[in-house]
Structures are given as structure tokens and as C-alpha cells.
Amino acid sequence: MLKLNQNLLCEYLKRNHTGRENAALSKTLEAVFHIGGREIRRCVNALRCDGHPICSSSDGYFYAACKEELGDTVTMLSSLINEISKARNGLLFSAKDLPDKNFIQINIIVNMEG
């Protein structure tokens, strides 16, 4: 798969998909840029990390038109963080029942008859 220049995606969203009502599905962006969904997500993440107001909803990706849209995406991301944290904590809790990697159980049988 090709790598997408994230600035191209940012400009495209800003020019053509500003506001939730103009959101573009990942499949649409994949077709426009001839790349897969994983690369779209990677670019969106990088743009967000760089401070660009790239939002998402069930309608797709879009450039924020107002603070409310940005807030909705932040709330959605916070919910994902919470769910991932719960899964992480569950995994950490389950470790108590697992042996160490190099753990060898030795059973010693003692014959007391003589």
C-alpha cells in the first residue's frame, strides 16, 4: 500500500468535508487516495497529534466546523481510552493466575516405607 502525505488528507478534508454534515466515510477516502483504511487512520491520528481538528463520527471523517464537533470527537476518544484501560487492567489482573515464563513445577514424592 502507498503511504499518504498527511497534509494532503488535511487539506482535502478542510476543503471538501468541513462539518459533520459533510463527513466522508473511510471507504470514500480510501478510493480518493488509493490507500487502505489503516493508512487513513494512521494519517488522521498524526494530524490530530499535530493539532489539526480532524473529527470522526459514525458518518465518517471531517474537518471540525465548530468546537462542539471537536468536543464530540474528544468525548468519543475519551470513551475509547476508558474501554482500553479497562481491558488493560483486566489483563494485568489475570496475570496473577499465570506462571512465570521460566517457572518449572517440581513434584517431590517421598517414599516413607523404608
N, C-alpha and C positions, 0 to 999 in steps of 0.2 A: 504494500500500500504506500501511496505517496504521503509525504508529510505536508501539512498545510501551514502556510505562513499565518500565524495568528492575527497579524494586523489586517490581512485581507478579510478574514472572517469578521473581525470587529467592524471594519468599515462597511462590509456588506450588511451586517445586522443593523448598524446605525442608519444606513441609507434606505434599506428595504423592509426592516422588521422592527421599527420602534413602536413600543407599546404592546401590551398583552394581546390586544385585538389583532395584531399583525404578526403573531408568533409563527415561526417556521418549524415544522417537525424536523427531527434529526434526519429522517429519510430524504426530505427535501434538500437539506444542506449537504448530505452525502452525495446526492445526484448533482448538485450545482458544482461542488468542489472535487468530485470523483474520488472520494475517500470514504473510509468506514466510520461507523459510529464511535468507535474507541478514539479515533483521532479527533473527531468533533469534540468529544468530552474532554480530551486532553487540552485542546486549544481553549475551550470555554473555561476550564479550570485555571489555565495560565493567565488568561485575560482577567479573570476575577482576582487572581493573586496580584496582578499588576494594577488593580484599582479601576478596571473598566466595569460599568454597570450592566453586565450581561446577566439576564434573568432567565428563569425557566419555570414552566408550569406543565400541566398535562397537555396544554395546547402546543408546546414546543419552546424553542429558544427565542429570545427577543432582547432588544436593547431597551433598557428602562426609560419610560417616558416621565415617570414621577417617583417620588420617594416611597409611595405606597406599594408600587410594584416591586421596588427594591426590597422593602420590608417583608413582603410576602415570600420572596425568594430566600431571604435571610432566615425567616421562620422555618421554611421547609428544610434548609440546610441544618439548622439547629436541631430539628427533629431527627434528621438522619444521624447527626453526631450522637444524639442521645441513644438511638437504637443500636448504633455500632458500639457505643460504650457499654451498653447492657450485654451485648454479645461477648465483648472482650472480657468483661467481669465474669460472665458465666464460664468462659473457657479457663480463666485463671482459677476460679473456684473448683473446677473439675480436676485440676492438676493434683489436688490432694489425694485423689484416688488412684493416681498413676505411679508406677515405679520410676525411679531414675533410670536413665538410659543404660548405665553400666551396672545396674542392680542385678545381683545374682542371688536367688533364694537357695539356701542350703538347708536341707533337712538332715538332721543327725538322728540316727536310730541307735539307741544304746541297748545292747543285749545284757540284761542283768542276771541271766541264768548261769553264768559261770565261766 
